[in-house]
């Protein structure tokens, strides 16, 4: 058996065995043509042109592959299709399930073989070739058009210190058109005041204000941005403040939360102080005072700190309100009280707010005998003898005085109470008083009389008890 190989330049090649002629494919001018090998020039007037032959597009976008083809005059085009297969018998791309709804043939059976792919993904990155068949022969355009599909990715430094200059890059896996213009977003808003060049964003002397979520996009494809990337700027605590909860008046016995907050990266640790930073009282973000009392009133301050520095908050003042307490009565003048003289009974109390209303009572009488901090008896008579007590009241409660009292053994003389008076400066209407926090017990001032010439007078005070024997 004799094997004869005949090759005509770079255009055709045939293999013959004596007595047998074999027909094979012929490659010429970038294409493959099938036909019988025999006399004549193969490849003339056959060809496919792709413009361009390499394309880079964004994931989710659409791409048009411009294409034209030619064939010998007199031939009639019977079949045209695009294929993605590199080896084996080419298959029709329009019948591929992965391209359903994505492939659009924009060509014809004349000379136009343009096609379009929509909403492309990375799986569409490959080489595509055009195939056509005439009534006499067939041709596939080589090497085809290469499609690369890329998404956008923002590149940022892993660690950024306050004061650094930072460059963010909008990266792709292939080269987009040289005319592509990049757009940058921070927290969903377009950046216009920063330095931008090509696919880079430059941030000069960064601060905590530059911290945020960044994205990039290509102009004209704003609907296809990159995934968001967070720029993490580390810095010392800033904007350290204290909030008080609940807001409004703080009443004794309630619970109060003091919360320290700051802008810090990494997050801050907190320290609480009372009296202008001289006494440490807590180490948590929230300092809680249960059953607050007047002793808790004062100035509070917190300090936020991390490894990059610290900052103190402004001081906040806690003013604890409480009802009257330690209510007492004093008698003036002290010592002997002589019939016909004047006597002042003064009621004192500790309360916050200090706007206290005072009401005076005499034992066995249902109605008050006076209002105001002082109760004055002018031209005192034996009929004024008895037990006297006061009630102190503010918006948060009230307290009555209480004591054990001594009476003079001498019988009182029957005089009226017309000689009594009270301090007009501190008078108040009892109808406006709040009884919600009154306390049991009463402190009495006992005033009793004997004959004016009698030298027997007694005045005693034991602990909180007040005795006035007249």
VOPAGU-2260 file (C-alpha; in pm, 1 decimal, decimal comma):
REM VOPAGU-2260
SITE   aa  ch    i         X         Y         Z
SITE  UNK   A    0       0,0       0,0       0,0
SITE  UNK   A    1     135,0     340,8     -94,2
SITE  UNK   A    2      34,3     652,5     113,1
SITE  UNK   A    3      50,9     977,0     -75,8
SITE  UNK   A    4      15,2    1315,2      99,7
SITE  UNK   A    5     -45,3    1619,8    -114,0
SITE  UNK   A    6     -54,8    1970,2      42,5
SITE  UNK   A    7    -113,2    2285,8    -158,3
SITE  UNK   A    8      63,1    2565,6      27,1
SITE  UNK   A    9    -125,5    2645,4     349,3
SITE  UNK   A   10    -468,6    2626,2     198,0
SITE  UNK   A   11    -551,7    2261,0     141,1
SITE  UNK   A   12    -429,2    1916,8     214,3
SITE  UNK   A   13    -536,0    1571,7      95,9
SITE  UNK   A   14    -439,5    1218,6     178,7
SITE  UNK   A   15    -472,5     947,6     -83,0
SITE  UNK   A   16    -426,8     576,6     -80,9
SITE  UNK   A   17    -361,7     429,2    -423,0
SITE  UNK   A   18    -693,6     358,3    -570,5
SITE  UNK   A   19    -882,7     562,7    -304,9
SITE  UNK   A   20    -947,5     938,1    -284,8
SITE  UNK   A   21   -1046,7    1077,4      66,2
SITE  UNK   A   22   -1240,7    1400,2     114,6
SITE  UNK   A   23   -1149,0    1606,5     432,5
SITE  UNK   A   24   -1200,0    1956,1     574,6
SITE  UNK   A   25    -994,7    2242,4     444,3
SITE  UNK   A   26    -874,3    2536,4     662,4
SITE  UNK   A   27    -813,3    2861,1     482,4
SITE  UNK   A   28    -826,0    3229,3     573,4
SITE  UNK   A   29    -937,5    3165,6     930,4
SITE  UNK   A   30   -1224,6    2932,0     846,7
SITE  UNK   A   31   -1309,0    2569,7     799,1
SITE  UNK   A   32   -1480,0    2456,8     481,3
SITE  UNK   A   33   -1600,3    2104,7     409,5
SITE  UNK   A   34   -1596,3    1969,3      56,2
SITE  UNK   A   35   -1440,7    1720,0    -181,5
SITE  UNK   A   36   -1081,3    1782,8    -265,6
SITE  UNK   A   37   -1013,1    1806,8    -629,9
SITE  UNK   A   38    -910,7    2054,3    -893,8
SITE  UNK   A   39    -961,9    2422,1    -812,0
SITE  UNK   A   40    -877,9    2675,3    -536,2
SITE  UNK   A   41   -1050,3    2626,1    -203,4
SITE  UNK   A   42   -1139,0    2915,7      33,1
SITE  UNK   A   43   -1181,2    3180,5    -228,0
SITE  UNK   A   44   -1491,4    3394,7    -153,1
SITE  UNK   A   45   -1551,1    3217,4     176,6
SITE  UNK   A   46   -1508,2    3391,5     516,2
SITE  UNK   A   47   -1649,2    3528,0     842,8
SITE  UNK   A   48   -1547,4    3860,7     999,3
SITE  UNK   A   49   -1601,3    3946,6    1370,0
SITE  UNK   A   50   -1583,3    4309,2    1493,6
SITE  UNK   A   51   -1425,9    4304,8    1744,4
SITE  UNK   A   52   -1295,1    3956,9    1799,1
SITE  UNK   A   53   -1262,7    4003,2    2177,9
SITE  UNK   A   54   -1520,3    4167,9    2405,3
SITE  UNK   A   55   -1528,5    4243,3    2781,7
SITE  UNK   A   56   -1867,2    4327,2    2933,7
SITE  UNK   A   57   -2022,8    4365,1    3277,1
SITE  UNK   A   58   -2215,7    4087,0    3439,6
SITE  UNK   A   59   -2585,9    4153,2    3392,0
SITE  UNK   A   60   -2539,8    4367,9    3082,4
SITE  UNK   A   61   -2611,7    4295,8    2715,8
SITE  UNK   A   62   -2357,6    4251,4    2438,7
SITE  UNK   A   63   -2385,3    4269,3    2060,3
SITE  UNK   A   64   -2137,9    4069,3    1850,7
SITE  UNK   A   65   -2113,8    4227,0    1506,6
SITE  UNK   A   66   -2046,0    3976,7    1232,0
SITE  UNK   A   67   -2048,7    3947,7     852,7
SITE  UNK   A   68   -1983,8    3655,2     618,0
SITE  UNK   A   69   -1927,1    3583,4     249,7
SITE  UNK   A   70   -1959,1    3287,0      14,7
SITE  UNK   A   71   -1925,0    3223,2    -359,8
SITE  UNK   A   72   -2161,9    3393,5    -595,9
SITE  UNK   A   73   -2431,3    3158,0    -710,8
SITE  UNK   A   74   -2447,7    2968,2    -382,5
SITE  UNK   A   75   -2765,9    2981,4    -180,6
SITE  UNK   A   76   -2747,1    3000,1     200,9
SITE  UNK   A   77   -2964,6    2733,6     352,4
SITE  UNK   A   78   -2867,8    2725,4     723,6
SITE  UNK   A   79   -2702,6    2976,2     960,9
SITE  UNK   A   80   -2634,3    2950,3    1335,5
SITE  UNK   A   81   -2392,7    3042,8    1615,4
SITE  UNK   A   82   -2217,5    2777,6    1819,3
SITE  UNK   A   83   -2015,2    2765,5    2140,7
SITE  UNK   A   84   -1857,0    2423,7    2081,4
SITE  UNK   A   85   -1484,7    2402,9    2014,3
SITE  UNK   A   86   -1475,6    2038,2    1907,3
SITE  UNK   A   87   -1711,8    1793,3    1748,0
SITE  UNK   A   88   -2011,2    1871,1    1536,2
SITE  UNK   A   89   -2120,1    2233,9    1601,1
SITE  UNK   A   90   -2460,3    2275,4    1767,2
SITE  UNK   A   91   -2707,1    2560,2    1730,2
SITE  UNK   A   92   -2670,8    2812,7    2017,3
SITE  UNK   A   93   -3033,0    2919,6    1986,0
SITE  UNK   A   94   -3138,5    2569,8    2091,8
SITE  UNK   A   95   -2913,0    2561,1    2400,3
SITE  UNK   A   96   -3120,1    2568,5    2721,2
SITE  UNK   A   97   -2861,0    2788,0    2893,9
SITE  UNK   A   98   -2922,5    3057,6    2632,3
SITE  UNK   A   99   -3298,7    3044,0    2628,2
SITE  UNK   A  100   -3431,3    3398,5    2635,1
SITE  UNK   A  101   -3079,1    3537,3    2618,7
SITE  UNK   A  102   -2973,7    3471,8    2256,6
SITE  UNK   A  103   -3110,4    3697,3    1982,4
SITE  UNK   A  104   -3015,2    3646,5    1614,4
SITE  UNK   A  105   -2992,1    3988,0    1446,3
SITE  UNK   A  106   -2854,0    3855,4    1115,6
SITE  UNK   A  107   -2996,8    3720,9     792,4
SITE  UNK   A  108   -2920,7    3466,4     522,5
SITE  UNK   A  109   -2745,4    3724,7     310,4
SITE  UNK   A  110   -2425,1    3856,3     466,1
SITE  UNK   A  111   -2515,5    3971,4     821,1
SITE  UNK   A  112   -2444,5    3732,5    1107,8
SITE  UNK   A  113   -2472,3    3975,2    1404,9
SITE  UNK   A  114   -2612,2    3833,8    1728,7
SITE  UNK   A  115   -2694,0    3967,2    2078,9
SITE  UNK   A  116   -2677,9    3815,5    2427,4
SITE  UNK   A  117   -2869,2    3978,8    2713,8
SITE  UNK   A  118   -2821,8    3962,6    3092,1
SITE  UNK   A  119   -2495,2    3776,6    3060,5
SITE  UNK   A  120   -2322,1    3600,4    3348,3
SITE  UNK   A  121   -1976,4    3453,4    3398,8
SITE  UNK   A  122   -2101,8    3123,4    3253,6
SITE  UNK   A  123   -2133,0    3297,7    2916,2
SITE  UNK   A  124   -1761,0    3374,3    2910,2
SITE  UNK   A  125   -1628,4    3167,0    2615,5
SITE  UNK   A  126   -1548,8    3169,2    2241,9
SITE  UNK   A  127   -1837,0    3187,0    1992,8
SITE  UNK   A  128   -1824,1    3101,9    1618,3
SITE  UNK   A  129   -2062,0    3151,0    1328,3
SITE  UNK   A  130   -2154,4    2855,7    1103,6
SITE  UNK   A  131   -2333,4    2867,9     768,7
SITE  UNK   A  132   -2425,8    2608,0     505,5
SITE  UNK   A  133   -2500,0    2671,8     140,3
SITE  UNK   A  134   -2649,3    2447,1    -120,1
SITE  UNK   A  135   -2297,0    2354,6    -223,1
SITE  UNK   A  136   -2074,1    2368,2      85,1
SITE  UNK   A  137   -2039,7    2476,0     449,8
SITE  UNK   A  138   -1816,5    2712,1     649,7
SITE  UNK   A  139   -1738,4    2796,4    1014,8
SITE  UNK   A  140   -1559,0    3120,2    1099,4
SITE  UNK   A  141   -1236,5    3078,1    1291,5
SITE  UNK   A  142   -1107,2    3167,8    1545,1
SITE  UNK   A  143   -1440,8    3318,5    1650,2
SITE  UNK   A  144   -1518,3    3599,9    1896,8
SITE  UNK   A  145   -1415,0    3573,2    2262,5
SITE  UNK   A  146   -1656,6    3703,3    2526,6
SITE  UNK   A  147   -1535,0    3778,8    2880,4
SITE  UNK   A  148   -1792,2    3863,4    3147,7
SITE  UNK   A  149   -1674,9    4046,1    3460,0
SITE  UNK   A  150   -1824,5    4196,7    3768,9
SITE  UNK   A  151   -1692,5    4496,0    3964,4
SITE  UNK   A  152   -1504,3    4457,5    4290,2
SITE  UNK   A  153   -1390,7    4739,5    4519,8
SITE  UNK   A  154   -1040,7    4694,3    4657,1
SITE  UNK   A  155    -969,4    4864,3    4992,6
SITE  UNK   A  156    -684,0    4845,5    5243,8
SITE  UNK   A  157    -752,5    4610,2    5532,3
SITE  UNK   A  158    -660,7    4866,9    5798,9
SITE  UNK   A  159    -690,1    5243,8    5770,6
SITE  UNK   A  160    -566,8    5482,9    6038,7
SITE  UNK   A  161    -715,5    5825,4    6087,1
SITE  UNK   A  162    -501,3    6071,2    5889,1
SITE  UNK   A  163    -393,1    5821,5    5621,6
SITE  UNK   A  164    -434,1    5876,4    5247,3
SITE  UNK   A  165    -633,9    5589,6    5099,9
SITE  UNK   A  166    -689,7    5475,0    4741,1
SITE  UNK   A  167    -990,3    5259,7    4653,7
SITE  UNK   A  168    -985,8    5067,4    4323,9
SITE  UNK   A  169   -1275,8    4943,4    4113,8
SITE  UNK   A  170   -1135,1    4619,6    3971,8
SITE  UNK   A  171   -1247,5    4398,5    3682,7
SITE  UNK   A  172   -1123,6    4061,9    3555,9
SITE  UNK   A  173   -1097,4    4189,4    3198,9
SITE  UNK   A  174   -1038,7    4525,3    3032,7
SITE  UNK   A  175   -1350,6    4726,1    2968,5
SITE  UNK   A  176   -1366,7    4987,3    2696,7
SITE  UNK   A  177   -1109,4    5265,8    2727,4
SITE  UNK   A  178   -1395,7    5512,5    2727,1
SITE  UNK   A  179   -1551,1    5364,6    3042,9
SITE  UNK   A  180   -1613,2    5620,6    3318,0
SITE  UNK   A  181   -1637,2    5500,4    3677,1
SITE  UNK   A  182   -1880,7    5633,7    3935,0
SITE  UNK   A  183   -1831,7    5602,4    4311,6
SITE  UNK   A  184   -2094,2    5577,8    4583,9
SITE  UNK   A  185   -2072,9    5617,8    4961,1
SITE  UNK   A  186   -2361,3    5484,6    5166,9
SITE  UNK   A  187   -2572,9    5479,3    4851,5
SITE  UNK   A  188   -2502,3    5840,9    4750,5
SITE  UNK   A  189   -2293,2    5949,1    4450,2
SITE  UNK   A  190   -1956,3    6101,6    4543,2
SITE  UNK   A  191   -1872,3    6422,4    4360,1
SITE  UNK   A  192   -1627,2    6603,9    4588,5
SITE  UNK   A  193   -1353,2    6340,0    4601,1
SITE  UNK   A  194   -1055,2    6284,8    4371,4
SITE  UNK   A  195   -1133,8    6023,1    4103,5
SITE  UNK   A  196    -907,9    5902,0    3822,3
SITE  UNK   A  197    -981,2    5611,4    3591,9
SITE  UNK   A  198   -1097,6    5332,8    3821,3
SITE  UNK   A  199    -949,7    5481,6    4141,6
SITE  UNK   A  200   -1092,5    5692,2    4424,8
SITE  UNK   A  201    -845,8    5883,6    4642,4
SITE  UNK   A  202    -929,9    5988,1    5000,3
SITE  UNK   A  203    -691,3    6239,6    5153,8
SITE  UNK   A  204    -625,0    6246,2    5531,0
SITE  UNK   A  205    -914,0    6018,3    5618,9
SITE  UNK   A  206   -1118,8    6068,0    5933,8
SITE  UNK   A  207   -1409,8    5891,8    6096,2
SITE  UNK   A  208   -1633,0    6087,6    5856,3
SITE  UNK   A  209   -1490,3    5882,3    5565,9
SITE  UNK   A  210   -1594,8    5556,9    5726,8
SITE  UNK   A  211   -1880,8    5389,3    5543,0
SITE  UNK   A  212   -1997,3    5159,6    5264,5
SITE  UNK   A  213   -1844,4    5216,7    4919,0
SITE  UNK   A  214   -1952,6    5090,8    4575,1
SITE  UNK   A  215   -1844,0    5162,3    4218,6
SITE  UNK   A  216   -2023,8    5143,2    3885,5
SITE  UNK   A  217   -1962,4    5218,0    3518,1
SITE  UNK   A  218   -2140,7    5519,5    3377,1
SITE  UNK   A  219   -2431,1    5403,3    3165,9
SITE  UNK   A  220   -2455,6    5087,6    3375,9
SITE  UNK   A  221   -2542,0    5243,2    3711,5
SITE  UNK   A  222   -2785,5    4958,7    3768,0
SITE  UNK   A  223   -2491,3    4714,8    3779,9
SITE  UNK   A  224   -2278,7    4838,3    4072,5
SITE  UNK   A  225   -2015,9    4643,4    4258,6
SITE  UNK   A  226   -2093,5    4478,5    4592,5
SITE  UNK   A  227   -2062,1    4724,0    4882,0
SITE  UNK   A  228   -1734,3    4725,3    5074,6
SITE  UNK   A  229   -1691,0    4888,5    5416,9
SITE  UNK   A  230   -1402,1    5126,5    5471,7
SITE  UNK   A  231   -1295,9    5072,3    5831,1
SITE  UNK   A  232   -1116,4    5374,5    5981,6
SITE  UNK   A  233    -968,4    5316,7    6328,2
SITE  UNK   A  234    -960,1    5619,5    6557,7
SITE  UNK   A  235    -977,0    5739,4    6917,0
SITE  UNK   A  236   -1316,3    5804,9    7080,7
SITE  UNK   A  237   -1507,0    6110,0    6962,2
SITE  UNK   A  238   -1842,2    6273,6    7048,9
SITE  UNK   A  239   -1858,1    6121,7    7397,0
SITE  UNK   A  240   -2192,7    6204,0    7559,9
SITE  UNK   A  241   -2406,7    6101,8    7857,5
SITE  UNK   A  242   -2781,8    6043,4    7840,3
SITE  UNK   A  243   -3015,0    6013,5    8140,3
SITE  UNK   A  244   -3315,1    5780,5    8145,1
SITE  UNK   A  245   -3590,5    5841,7    8225,1
SITE  UNK   A  246   -3579,0    6205,5    8127,1
SITE  UNK   A  247   -3749,9    6476,3    8330,2
SITE  UNK   A  248   -3765,9    6504,5    8708,1
SITE  UNK   A  249   -3587,7    6241,9    8917,6
SITE  UNK   A  250   -3786,2    6148,6    9228,1
SITE  UNK   A  251   -3632,0    5983,9    9532,3
SITE  UNK   A  252   -3687,8    5608,7    9532,2
SITE  UNK   A  253   -3696,3    5569,4    9154,6
SITE  UNK   A  254   -3429,8    5407,0    8933,5
SITE  UNK   A  255   -3207,9    5605,4    8695,8
SITE  UNK   A  256   -2982,5    5491,1    8408,9
SITE  UNK   A  257   -2683,5    5694,7    8292,8
SITE  UNK   A  258   -2558,9    5579,7    7950,6
SITE  UNK   A  259   -2224,2    5677,0    7799,6
SITE  UNK   A  260   -2189,4    5671,0    7420,9
SITE  UNK   A  261   -1910,5    5764,4    7182,9
SITE  UNK   A  262   -1791,6    5722,6    6825,1
SITE  UNK   A  263   -1483,4    5502,1    6847,4
SITE  UNK   A  264   -1315,7    5230,5    6641,2
SITE  UNK   A  265   -1248,0    4982,3    6786,5
SITE  UNK   A  266   -1534,8    5025,5    7035,1
SITE  UNK   A  267   -1454,5    5212,7    7354,2
SITE  UNK   A  268   -1438,8    5100,5    7715,5
SITE  UNK   A  269   -1614,4    5323,2    7968,6
SITE  UNK   A  270   -1538,3    5457,7    8316,1
SITE  UNK   A  271   -1781,3    5655,6    8534,3
SITE  UNK   A  272   -1690,1    5933,7    8775,9
SITE  UNK   A  273   -1867,1    6148,6    9032,4
SITE  UNK   A  274   -1748,0    6487,5    9158,5
SITE  UNK   A  275   -1553,4    6598,4    8849,2
SITE  UNK   A  276   -1360,7    6278,7    8787,6
SITE  UNK   A  277   -1221,3    6227,0    9136,4
SITE  UNK   A  278   -1426,9    5921,1    9234,7
SITE  UNK   A  279   -1460,3    5612,2    9011,7
SITE  UNK   A  280   -1806,2    5458,0    9045,5
SITE  UNK   A  281   -1850,2    5225,9    8744,2
SITE  UNK   A  282   -1690,2    5050,9    8447,2
SITE  UNK   A  283   -1986,7    4968,2    8224,0
SITE  UNK   A  284   -2149,1    5154,6    7937,5
SITE  UNK   A  285   -2459,1    5209,5    8153,8
SITE  UNK   A  286   -2439,4    5313,7    8519,7
SITE  UNK   A  287   -2763,6    5228,9    8703,4
SITE  UNK   A  288   -2877,6    5380,1    9033,1
SITE  UNK   A  289   -3155,6    5183,4    9202,0
SITE  UNK   A  290   -3377,4    5356,5    9460,3
SITE  UNK   A  291   -3202,5    5686,4    9411,4
SITE  UNK   A  292   -3176,5    5921,9    9710,0
SITE  UNK   A  293   -3077,0    6282,5    9766,8
SITE  UNK   A  294   -2724,0    6163,0    9844,9
SITE  UNK   A  295   -2697,8    6060,6    9477,6
SITE  UNK   A  296   -2748,6    6418,4    9361,5
SITE  UNK   A  297   -2440,9    6571,5    9199,8
SITE  UNK   A  298   -2221,9    6588,1    8890,0
SITE  UNK   A  299   -2155,0    6273,7    8684,3
SITE  UNK   A  300   -1907,6    6221,5    8400,0
SITE  UNK   A  301   -1786,9    5930,5    8186,4
SITE  UNK   A  302   -1462,3    5859,0    8001,4
SITE  UNK   A  303   -1449,0    5655,6    7678,7
SITE  UNK   A  304   -1116,9    5501,7    7578,9
SITE  UNK   A  305    -953,9    5259,9    7334,8
SITE  UNK   A  306    -594,1    5190,3    7233,6
SITE  UNK   A  307    -587,1    5505,2    7020,4
SITE  UNK   A  308    -686,7    5753,9    7291,8
SITE  UNK   A  309    -962,6    5866,1    7527,3
SITE  UNK   A  310   -1219,1    6142,5    7573,4
SITE  UNK   A  311   -1426,0    6273,0    7866,9
SITE  UNK   A  312   -1791,6    6361,9    7835,0
SITE  UNK   A  313   -1940,3    6683,7    7963,9
SITE  UNK   A  314   -2069,7    6659,1    8319,8
SITE  UNK   A  315   -2438,8    6600,9    8379,4
SITE  UNK   A  316   -2612,8    6704,8    8699,1
SITE  UNK   A  317   -2858,5    6481,5    8882,3
SITE  UNK   A  318   -3105,5    6672,8    9098,6
SITE  UNK   A  319   -3308,2    6431,0    9310,2
SITE  UNK   A  320   -3648,4    6556,0    9424,4
SITE  UNK   A  321   -3802,2    6436,8    9750,5
SITE  UNK   A  322   -4094,0    6521,6    9984,6
SITE  UNK   A  323   -4050,2    6711,7   10313,7
SITE  UNK   A  324   -3857,0    6537,4   10589,8
SITE  UNK   A  325   -3701,4    6624,6   10926,7
SITE  UNK   A  326   -3992,7    6858,7   10990,3
SITE  UNK   A  327   -3967,2    7040,8   11326,2
SITE  UNK   A  328   -4135,0    7322,9   11520,2
SITE  UNK   A  329   -3950,8    7587,5   11720,8
SITE  UNK   A  330   -4105,5    7831,3   11972,0
SITE  UNK   A  331   -3987,8    8190,1   12010,0
SITE  UNK   A  332   -3919,7    8338,1   12251,7
SITE  UNK   A  333   -3786,2    8037,0   12433,3
SITE  UNK   A  334   -3833,9    7995,5   12804,6
SITE  UNK   A  335   -4125,0    8148,7   12993,0
SITE  UNK   A  336   -4424,3    8275,5   12798,7
SITE  UNK   A  337   -4621,2    8543,4   12980,9
SITE  UNK   A  338   -4986,8    8614,5   12918,9
SITE  UNK   A  339   -5023,5    8915,8   12692,3
SITE  UNK   A  340   -4694,9    8860,8   12509,7
SITE  UNK   A  341   -4646,9    8740,2   12152,1
SITE  UNK   A  342   -4533,2    8390,5   12056,2
SITE  UNK   A  343   -4389,9    8273,2   11721,0
SITE  UNK   A  344   -4418,7    7908,4   11619,5
SITE  UNK   A  345   -4183,7    7830,6   11325,2
SITE  UNK   A  346   -4204,4    7516,8   11112,4
SITE  UNK   A  347   -3887,2    7396,8   10936,4
SITE  UNK   A  348   -3844,7    7113,7   10686,4
SITE  UNK   A  349   -3595,5    6971,8   10435,7
SITE  UNK   A  350   -3745,1    6915,2   10087,0
SITE  UNK   A  351   -3664,8    6935,8    9714,9
SITE  UNK   A  352   -3798,9    7138,6    9553,0
SITE  UNK   A  353   -3772,4    7369,4    9856,6
SITE  UNK   A  354   -4099,3    7546,8    9774,7
SITE  UNK   A  355   -4287,0    7414,3   10078,1
SITE  UNK   A  356   -4640,1    7496,5   10188,3
SITE  UNK   A  357   -4700,7    7496,6   10563,3
SITE  UNK   A  358   -5032,2    7439,2   10740,2
SITE  UNK   A  359   -5089,4    7482,9   11118,1
SITE  UNK   A  360   -5326,3    7278,2   11330,2
SITE  UNK   A  361   -5440,6    7288,0   11692,7
SITE  UNK   A  362   -5539,5    6974,0   11874,7
SITE  UNK   A  363   -5913,2    6907,2   11885,5
SITE  UNK   A  364   -5986,3    7150,1   11599,9
SITE  UNK   A  365   -6078,8    7001,1   11262,8
SITE  UNK   A  366   -5985,3    7305,0   11054,2
SITE  UNK   A  367   -5639,3    7456,5   11017,9
SITE  UNK   A  368   -5559,8    7753,4   11239,1
SITE  UNK   A  369   -5304,7    7908,0   11004,5
SITE  UNK   A  370   -5085,7    7890,9   10696,1
SITE  UNK   A  371   -4724,7    7981,4   10634,1
SITE  UNK   A  372   -4393,3    7884,9   10785,4
SITE  UNK   A  373   -4458,6    8097,7   11098,5
SITE  UNK   A  374   -4765,8    8095,7   11317,7
SITE  UNK   A  375   -4783,2    8405,0   11543,2
SITE  UNK   A  376   -4999,1    8441,2   11853,9
SITE  UNK   A  377   -5024,5    8805,9   11958,5
SITE  UNK   A  378   -5142,9    8906,0   12308,8
SITE  UNK   A  379   -5141,6    8544,9   12411,4
SITE  UNK   A  380   -5411,9    8431,4   12652,9
SITE  UNK   A  381   -5484,0    8114,8   12846,5
SITE  UNK   A  382   -5740,0    8020,2   12583,0
SITE  UNK   A  383   -5448,1    7972,1   12344,5
SITE  UNK   A  384   -5316,1    7685,2   12555,0
SITE  UNK   A  385   -5300,5    7350,1   12377,5
SITE  UNK   A  386   -5114,0    7127,3   12133,3
SITE  UNK   A  387   -5000,4    7283,8   11804,4
SITE  UNK   A  388   -4842,5    7108,2   11507,4
SITE  UNK   A  389   -4759,7    7190,5   11144,5
SITE  UNK   A  390   -4771,0    7003,5   10815,1
SITE  UNK   A  391   -4503,9    7066,6   10546,8
SITE  UNK   A  392   -4594,3    6983,1   10189,6
SITE  UNK   A  393   -4447,3    7003,6    9834,7
SITE  UNK   A  394   -4546,6    6842,7    9504,2
SITE  UNK   A  395   -4389,6    6509,8    9603,2
SITE  UNK   A  396   -4548,8    6458,9    9945,8
SITE  UNK   A  397   -4596,2    6592,2   10299,4
SITE  UNK   A  398   -4492,0    6540,7   10663,4
SITE  UNK   A  399   -4648,4    6642,0   10997,6
SITE  UNK   A  400   -4455,9    6723,9   11313,8
SITE  UNK   A  401   -4502,5    6511,7   11628,2
SITE  UNK   A  402   -4401,0    6520,1   12001,6
SITE  UNK   A  403   -4504,0    6444,6   12360,2
SITE  UNK   A  404   -4614,1    6754,9   12545,2
SITE  UNK   A  405   -4653,7    6880,7   12904,7
SITE  UNK   A  406   -4955,0    7072,7   13030,3
SITE  UNK   A  407   -4954,3    7323,2   13315,9
SITE  UNK   A  408   -5145,0    7212,1   13620,2
SITE  UNK   A  409   -5323,5    7547,3   13640,3
SITE  UNK   A  410   -5661,8    7559,2   13469,0
SITE  UNK   A  411   -5670,9    7781,3   13161,4
SITE  UNK   A  412   -5860,4    8103,7   13165,1
SITE  UNK   A  413   -6148,2    8116,9   12918,8
SITE  UNK   A  414   -6025,7    8345,7   12645,3
SITE  UNK   A  415   -6088,0    8336,0   12272,9
SITE  UNK   A  416   -5835,4    8265,5   11993,3
SITE  UNK   A  417   -5886,4    8604,6   11829,2
SITE  UNK   A  418   -5528,7    8704,5   11906,9
SITE  UNK   A  419   -5361,4    8450,9   11673,7
SITE  UNK   A  420   -5203,7    8529,8   11337,5
SITE  UNK   A  421   -4974,9    8364,5   11078,7
SITE  UNK   A  422   -4699,5    8473,4   10847,2
SITE  UNK   A  423   -4865,8    8621,1   10535,9
SITE  UNK   A  424   -4548,5    8583,3   10332,4
SITE  UNK   A  425   -4569,3    8204,2   10335,8
SITE  UNK   A  426   -4945,3    8161,6   10332,7
SITE  UNK   A  427   -5091,8    7915,0   10086,9
SITE  UNK   A  428   -5431,2    7769,8   10006,2
SITE  UNK   A  429   -5472,4    7419,1   10161,1
SITE  UNK   A  430   -5692,1    7320,2    9868,8
SITE  UNK   A  431   -5378,5    7301,1    9652,5
SITE  UNK   A  432   -5196,6    7056,5    9882,7
SITE  UNK   A  433   -5105,2    6699,8    9782,4
SITE  UNK   A  434   -5162,3    6438,3   10054,7
SITE  UNK   A  435   -5011,4    6150,3    9861,1
SITE  UNK   A  436   -4693,5    6115,6   10067,1
SITE  UNK   A  437   -4795,2    6224,2   10418,6
SITE  UNK   A  438   -4629,6    6050,8   10712,5
SITE  UNK   A  439   -4784,0    5934,0   11039,1
SITE  UNK   A  440   -4716,7    6112,5   11367,5
SITE  UNK   A  441   -4734,1    6475,3   11475,1
SITE  UNK   A  442   -4494,5    6709,2   11655,1
SITE  UNK   A  443   -4689,1    6934,5   11889,2
SITE  UNK   A  444   -4613,1    7269,0   12053,2
SITE  UNK   A  445   -4805,0    7278,2   12382,1
SITE  UNK   A  446   -4890,4    7622,5   12513,7
SITE  UNK   A  447   -5064,9    7651,5   12856,5
SITE  UNK   A  448   -5103,1    7925,6   13115,9
SITE  UNK   A  449   -5137,6    7989,6   13489,1
SITE  UNK   A  450   -5203,8    8314,2   13673,9
SITE  UNK   A  451   -4990,6    8596,4   13535,1
SITE  UNK   A  452   -4821,7    8647,8   13871,9
SITE  UNK   A  453   -4726,5    8283,0   13901,5
SITE  UNK   A  454   -4358,2    8216,5   13882,4
SITE  UNK   A  455   -4406,0    7854,9   13783,1
SITE  UNK   A  456   -4296,8    7816,9   13413,9
SITE  UNK   A  457   -4166,1    7503,7   13241,3
SITE  UNK   A  458   -3992,8    7470,3   12900,9
SITE  UNK   A  459   -3836,3    7133,8   12801,8
SITE  UNK   A  460   -3697,4    6977,0   12483,1
SITE  UNK   A  461   -3621,0    6604,2   12458,6
SITE  UNK   A  462   -3472,6    6474,4   12131,9
SITE  UNK   A  463   -3715,8    6576,7   11855,1
SITE  UNK   A  464   -3990,2    6651,1   12109,4
SITE  UNK   A  465   -4073,1    7012,9   12172,1
SITE  UNK   A  466   -4243,3    7124,4   12495,4
SITE  UNK   A  467   -4369,3    7472,6   12561,1
SITE  UNK   A  468   -4541,2    7498,0   12901,7
SITE  UNK   A  469   -4690,3    7841,5   12960,9
